[in-house]
């Protein structure tokens, strides 16, 4: 980020400025969303372009597009290299659709107008303790994604895959999976995490457990890792039962979706199928005490308004696991915002 676009440290901004900066966040999110939707990062991937050129390609108003990109460049998303001419920065590169580590689907999901309607109803969740998603859309969030608005559901699945890129690397660096003959990824989506682990451990076999509508998108992902012949796909609903036997059961960003009662049902179903020597690996944020910032503290608000779950502290994980018949053995931090919560049968 250039000196001209670098934001002043928070402690150098007066309280009035800090509040104005915070409440302006909605404009930032929408500006990034519009740029991602228009694929601006892809259009300037081969070099800087004028806003006249970009407006012609995106069928937008040139003056308005310039104002959008100027605002983003002030935040380090794109850079104005000349008069009304813009190029990518490392930050805007993450919005490229053609990048294998693109965060574009995550941006499209988080700042989608239908999601924003729920964010705007945060007060409802704070007052009632109930998910605002159902209050706004009339159905729970996952039913909405898979039945009501399948287009947004597809974006959601892509976003979950996109969000796994850095976390897979961090998890592999932090945790030794050797000795696990069969790893079951519970509600593992398209198999991005499972594929990444199996690629690193060639002798390991995998089981991918999820709803049928989700597993339909898995073969292509598993093939991209070259692990198709080592993965068994099992269709099911983890609230009804998890008829899967494995040495370890992995759940990434699953437990945080649900309240303790529902999590105890999921963990109980795993416990009934797992051998006595098995282990459970929960990959989620572990909220630290105190006022220090942590990405999980903001993600916790998403859990509040959407599925009705929560990001947990170490003490909350321990209580949840104990109530589900497990013993917390250790928590392994990673270089990403998530940690690995390991447990065994009590």
ZASEKE-686821 format. One record per residue (C-alpha): residue in three letters; z, x, y. Coordinates in Angstrom, 3 decimals. Layout:
# ZASEKE-686821
 rest       pz       px       py
  ALA        Z        X        Y
...
***
This chain:
# ZASEKE-686821
 rest       pz       px       py
  UNK    0.000    0.000    0.000
  UNK   -0.977    1.423    3.364
  UNK    1.521    2.042    6.149
  UNK    0.009   -0.804    8.159
  UNK    0.486   -3.377    5.375
  UNK    3.862   -2.290    4.065
  UNK    6.535   -4.907    4.675
  UNK    9.733   -3.817    6.366
  UNK   12.746   -3.447    4.056
  UNK   14.831   -6.619    3.939
  UNK   17.858   -4.912    5.517
  UNK   15.732   -4.121    8.598
  UNK   14.786   -7.780    9.135
  UNK   17.258   -9.901   11.128
  UNK   18.753  -12.937    9.347
  UNK   16.471  -15.341   11.234
  UNK   13.448  -13.351   10.127
  UNK   14.636  -13.237    6.540
  UNK   14.933  -17.012    6.375
  UNK   11.487  -17.518    7.907
  UNK   10.033  -14.996    5.475
  UNK   11.598  -16.837    2.536
  UNK   10.474  -20.334    3.510
  UNK    6.950  -19.042    4.124
  UNK    6.718  -18.144    0.449
  UNK    4.813  -21.340   -0.324
  UNK    1.947  -20.140    1.873
  UNK    1.892  -16.778    0.095
  UNK    1.762  -18.418   -3.330
  UNK   -1.055  -20.743   -2.308
  UNK   -3.026  -17.944   -0.647
  UNK   -2.859  -15.855   -3.828
  UNK   -3.778  -18.929   -5.918
  UNK   -6.854  -19.706   -3.809
  UNK   -8.023  -16.089   -3.953
  UNK   -7.530  -16.077   -7.736
  UNK   -9.358  -19.373   -8.155
  UNK  -12.286  -18.073   -6.074
  UNK  -12.307  -14.826   -8.147
  UNK  -12.340  -12.682   -5.027
  UNK  -10.938   -9.700   -6.937
  UNK  -13.895   -9.843   -9.328
  UNK  -16.395  -10.151   -6.505
  UNK  -15.152   -6.952   -4.844
  UNK  -14.598   -5.073   -8.103
  UNK  -17.714   -2.948   -7.560
  UNK  -17.016   -2.260   -3.885
  UNK  -16.004   -3.739   -0.550
  UNK  -17.727   -6.922    0.623
  UNK  -17.894   -8.689    3.972
  UNK  -16.408  -12.138    4.239
  UNK  -19.929  -13.407    4.984
  UNK  -21.047  -12.134    1.574
  UNK  -17.953  -13.495   -0.133
  UNK  -18.233  -16.871    1.575
  UNK  -21.833  -17.209    0.413
  UNK  -20.877  -16.430   -3.188
  UNK  -17.832  -18.728   -3.195
  UNK  -19.332  -21.535   -1.091
  UNK  -16.473  -21.381    1.397
  UNK  -16.154  -21.309    5.176
  UNK  -16.508  -17.691    6.291
  UNK  -14.017  -17.865    9.148
  UNK  -11.371  -19.580    7.014
  UNK  -11.930  -17.165    4.134
  UNK  -11.442  -14.247    6.520
  UNK   -8.138  -15.678    7.696
  UNK   -7.018  -16.092    4.080
  UNK   -7.928  -12.526    3.111
  UNK   -6.467  -11.095    6.316
  UNK   -3.128  -12.718    5.501
  UNK   -3.197  -11.385    1.946
  UNK   -4.198   -7.898    3.087
  UNK   -1.096   -7.843    5.277
  UNK    0.888   -8.127    2.041
  UNK   -1.080   -5.492    0.151
  UNK   -3.194   -8.001   -1.782
  UNK   -6.698   -6.700   -0.870
  UNK   -7.282   -4.343    2.029
  UNK   -9.515   -4.715    5.078
  UNK  -11.604   -1.552    5.075
  UNK  -13.735   -2.429    8.090
  UNK  -14.561   -5.321   10.357
  UNK  -14.208   -8.452    8.164
  UNK  -14.795   -6.342    5.056
  UNK  -12.393   -6.331    2.107
  UNK  -11.789   -4.303   -1.034
  UNK   -9.321   -4.401   -3.917
  UNK   -5.913   -2.758   -3.980
  UNK   -3.907   -2.040   -7.157
  UNK   -2.140   -5.361   -6.527
  UNK   -5.306   -7.444   -6.205
  UNK   -6.759   -5.702   -9.280
  UNK   -4.250   -7.688  -11.324
  UNK   -6.163  -10.850  -10.312
  UNK   -9.432   -9.747  -11.912
  UNK  -10.502  -12.173  -14.623
  UNK  -12.322   -9.450  -16.538
  UNK   -9.229   -7.247  -16.910
  UNK   -7.474   -7.220  -20.314
  UNK   -4.162   -7.107  -18.435
  UNK   -5.097   -9.760  -15.875
  UNK   -2.328  -11.900  -14.387
  UNK   -4.846  -14.388  -13.010
  UNK   -3.935  -17.115  -15.565
  UNK   -0.265  -16.765  -14.651
  UNK   -1.103  -17.182  -10.956
  UNK   -3.320  -20.188  -11.671
  UNK   -0.539  -21.847  -13.649
  UNK    2.422  -21.113  -11.369
  UNK    0.722  -22.155   -8.127
  UNK   -1.274  -25.066   -9.569
  UNK   -0.857  -28.235   -7.456
  UNK    0.581  -30.165  -10.423
  UNK    3.194  -27.467  -10.934
  UNK    3.900  -27.338   -7.203
  UNK    4.734  -31.034   -7.233
  UNK    7.546  -30.250   -9.659
  UNK    8.767  -27.259   -7.646
  UNK    8.937  -29.542   -4.612
  UNK   11.267  -31.818   -6.578
  UNK   13.848  -29.080   -7.213
  UNK   16.461  -31.150   -5.389
  UNK   16.231  -33.783   -8.152
  UNK   17.154  -31.213  -10.795
  UNK   19.971  -29.785   -8.700
  UNK   21.451  -33.251   -8.158
  UNK   21.029  -34.558  -11.714
  UNK   20.847  -31.497  -13.961
  UNK   17.682  -32.964  -15.477
  UNK   14.152  -31.468  -15.530
  UNK   12.139  -32.527  -12.500
  UNK    8.941  -32.265  -14.558
  UNK    9.498  -35.542  -16.351
  UNK   10.686  -37.150  -13.096
  UNK    7.379  -36.177  -11.420
  UNK    4.866  -36.525  -14.249
  UNK    6.509  -39.133  -16.474
  UNK    6.526  -36.978  -19.626
  UNK    8.247  -33.723  -20.679
  UNK    6.496  -30.483  -19.766
  UNK    5.087  -29.515  -23.172
  UNK    3.854  -33.035  -23.864
  UNK    2.167  -32.881  -20.469
  UNK    0.478  -29.554  -21.300
  UNK   -0.720  -30.514  -24.781
  UNK   -1.531  -34.211  -24.353
  UNK   -1.673  -35.375  -20.726
  UNK   -3.336  -32.430  -18.970
  UNK   -4.950  -30.233  -21.612
  UNK   -6.840  -28.224  -18.993
  UNK   -3.562  -27.059  -17.443
  UNK   -2.209  -26.639  -20.966
  UNK   -4.996  -24.162  -21.715
  UNK   -4.127  -22.269  -18.527
  UNK   -0.471  -22.293  -19.591
  UNK   -1.331  -20.718  -22.957
  UNK   -3.463  -18.087  -21.220
  UNK   -0.615  -17.451  -18.758
  UNK    1.866  -16.877  -21.589
  UNK   -0.554  -14.361  -23.112
  UNK   -1.052  -12.650  -19.755
  UNK    2.677  -12.428  -19.165
  UNK    3.145  -10.631  -22.491
  UNK    1.049   -7.537  -21.674
  UNK    3.703   -5.356  -20.072
  UNK    6.505   -6.840  -22.150
  UNK    4.882   -5.911  -25.470
  UNK    4.747   -2.264  -24.429
  UNK    8.333   -2.377  -23.158
  UNK    9.627   -4.033  -26.337
  UNK    7.842   -1.522  -28.570
  UNK    9.298    1.358  -26.573
  UNK   12.831   -0.058  -26.740
  UNK   13.095   -1.351  -30.318
  UNK   12.485    0.304  -33.688
  UNK   10.753   -2.243  -35.933
  UNK   10.455    0.135  -38.877
  UNK   12.060   -1.228  -42.016
  UNK   10.867   -4.769  -41.289
  UNK    8.476   -5.722  -44.080
  UNK    7.642   -9.176  -42.714
  UNK    8.095  -10.251  -39.105
  UNK    7.964  -13.960  -38.235
  UNK    7.035  -14.801  -34.659
  UNK    8.493  -18.254  -34.045
  UNK    6.495  -20.293  -31.522
  UNK    4.413  -17.146  -31.083
  UNK    1.479  -18.834  -29.351
  UNK   -1.830  -17.094  -29.907
  UNK   -0.142  -14.125  -31.568
  UNK   -0.378  -11.650  -28.697
  UNK    3.113  -10.216  -29.232
  UNK    2.905  -10.282  -33.030
  UNK   -0.522   -8.621  -32.948
  UNK    0.737   -5.858  -30.679
  UNK    3.686   -5.107  -32.965
  UNK    1.640   -5.197  -36.188
  UNK   -0.929   -2.852  -34.697
  UNK    1.863   -0.341  -34.037
  UNK    3.317   -0.803  -37.564
  UNK    0.372   -0.816  -40.025
  UNK    2.463   -1.547  -43.133
  UNK    4.146   -4.624  -41.644
  UNK    3.071   -8.187  -42.431
  UNK    3.422  -11.075  -40.012
  UNK    3.921  -14.820  -39.943
  UNK    2.824  -16.770  -36.871
  UNK    4.635  -20.109  -36.612
  UNK    3.698  -22.694  -33.992
  UNK    2.208  -26.119  -33.388
  UNK   -1.281  -26.622  -34.773
  UNK   -2.781  -27.188  -31.322
  UNK   -1.491  -23.762  -30.285
  UNK   -2.437  -21.898  -33.475
  UNK   -6.038  -22.996  -32.972
  UNK   -6.343  -20.261  -30.342
  UNK   -4.784  -17.519  -32.484
  UNK   -7.622  -16.225  -34.723
  UNK   -9.513  -14.593  -31.858
  UNK   -6.367  -12.882  -30.561
  UNK   -5.329  -11.619  -33.998
  UNK   -8.846  -10.359  -34.655
  UNK   -8.774   -8.412  -31.385
  UNK   -5.784   -6.483  -32.744
  UNK   -7.417   -6.038  -36.148
  UNK   -4.473   -7.645  -37.961
  UNK   -5.939  -10.933  -39.192
  UNK   -5.593   -9.986  -42.856
  UNK   -1.860   -9.274  -42.393
  UNK   -0.880  -12.540  -40.693
  UNK   -0.076  -15.865  -42.284
  UNK   -0.308  -18.778  -39.859
  UNK    2.191  -21.579  -40.488
  UNK    1.960  -24.858  -38.603
  UNK    5.123  -26.706  -37.733
  UNK    7.702  -27.980  -35.234
  UNK   10.758  -25.739  -34.996
  UNK   13.002  -28.726  -34.301
  UNK   12.060  -30.275  -37.650
  UNK   12.245  -27.138  -39.772
  UNK   11.080  -23.540  -40.057
  UNK    9.974  -23.043  -43.694
  UNK    9.376  -19.334  -43.224
  UNK   11.019  -16.427  -45.067
  UNK   10.955  -13.065  -43.308
  UNK   13.009   -9.938  -42.694
  UNK   13.188  -10.624  -38.963
  UNK   12.526  -13.630  -36.740
  UNK   11.193  -12.959  -33.251
  UNK   11.351  -15.442  -30.386
  UNK    9.966  -14.352  -27.044
  UNK   10.636  -16.683  -24.111
  UNK   11.487  -19.544  -26.468
  UNK   15.275  -19.823  -26.398
  UNK   15.253  -19.927  -22.580
  UNK   13.181  -23.137  -22.700
  UNK   15.988  -25.238  -24.146
  UNK   19.625  -26.215  -23.640
  UNK   22.279  -25.055  -26.107
  UNK   22.092  -28.171  -28.286
  UNK   18.372  -27.777  -28.897
  UNK   18.673  -23.999  -29.329
  UNK   21.360  -24.485  -31.950
  UNK   18.930  -26.696  -33.870
  UNK   16.166  -24.053  -33.691
  UNK   18.521  -21.240  -34.682
  UNK   20.025  -23.390  -37.439
  UNK   16.573  -23.986  -38.915
  UNK   15.923  -20.244  -38.898
  UNK   19.296  -19.545  -40.516
  UNK   18.537  -21.909  -43.394
  UNK   15.339  -20.014  -44.225
  UNK   16.303  -16.403  -43.532
  UNK   17.750  -14.046  -46.154
  UNK   21.302  -12.781  -45.717
  UNK   19.939   -9.388  -44.665
  UNK   17.625  -10.870  -42.049
  UNK   17.922  -10.569  -38.291
  UNK   16.989  -12.602  -35.252
  UNK   15.375  -10.956  -32.219
  UNK   15.448  -12.977  -28.997
  UNK   13.298  -11.555  -26.203
  UNK   14.453  -13.096  -22.939
  UNK   16.073  -12.210  -19.654
  UNK   19.775  -11.389  -19.833
  UNK   21.242  -12.294  -16.464
  UNK   23.513   -9.591  -15.029
  UNK   26.668  -10.479  -13.078
  UNK   26.954  -10.092   -9.330
  UNK   24.521  -10.474   -6.438
  UNK   21.926   -7.905   -7.459
  UNK   18.392   -9.293   -7.674
  UNK   16.882   -9.897  -11.105
  UNK   13.595  -11.690  -11.943
  UNK   15.471  -13.851  -14.425
  UNK   17.502  -15.458  -11.656
  UNK   14.370  -17.012  -10.140
  UNK   12.823  -17.741  -13.548
  UNK   16.013  -19.668  -14.276
  UNK   14.987  -22.206  -11.630
  UNK   11.691  -22.719  -13.466
  UNK   13.670  -23.414  -16.619
  UNK   15.813  -25.891  -14.678
  UNK   12.909  -27.931  -13.292
  UNK   10.421  -27.740  -16.178
  UNK   11.676  -27.671  -19.782
  UNK   15.372  -28.027  -18.932
  UNK   16.460  -24.696  -20.377
  UNK   18.156  -21.702  -18.778
  UNK   18.272  -17.929  -18.575
  UNK   21.526  -16.770  -20.144
  UNK   24.167  -14.118  -19.548
  UNK   25.438  -11.899  -22.361
  UNK   28.479  -14.156  -22.755
  UNK   26.290  -17.260  -22.979
  UNK   24.101  -15.654  -25.652
  UNK   27.195  -14.704  -27.639
  UNK   28.548  -18.257  -27.511
  UNK   25.181  -19.786  -28.440
  UNK   24.745  -17.441  -31.407
  UNK   28.314  -17.945  -32.645
  UNK   27.887  -21.720  -32.510
  UNK   24.649  -21.364  -34.507
  UNK   26.179  -19.293  -37.299
  UNK   25.112  -15.886  -36.024
  UNK   26.821  -12.762  -34.771
  UNK   25.485  -10.905  -31.738
  UNK   24.989   -7.304  -32.869
  UNK   23.565   -5.717  -29.738
  UNK   21.490   -6.247  -26.593
  UNK   18.753   -3.698  -25.949
  UNK   17.391   -3.545  -22.383
  UNK   13.727   -2.720  -21.851
  UNK   11.721   -1.304  -18.960
  UNK   10.561   -4.871  -18.198
  UNK   12.700   -7.807  -17.000
  UNK   13.416   -8.873  -20.607
  UNK   15.972   -7.560  -23.095
  UNK   16.093   -7.833  -26.881
  UNK   19.076   -9.835  -28.138
  UNK   19.657   -8.933  -31.794
  UNK   21.750  -11.041  -34.152
  UNK   22.566  -11.376  -37.841
  UNK   24.134  -14.067  -39.980
  UNK   27.856  -14.406  -39.345
***
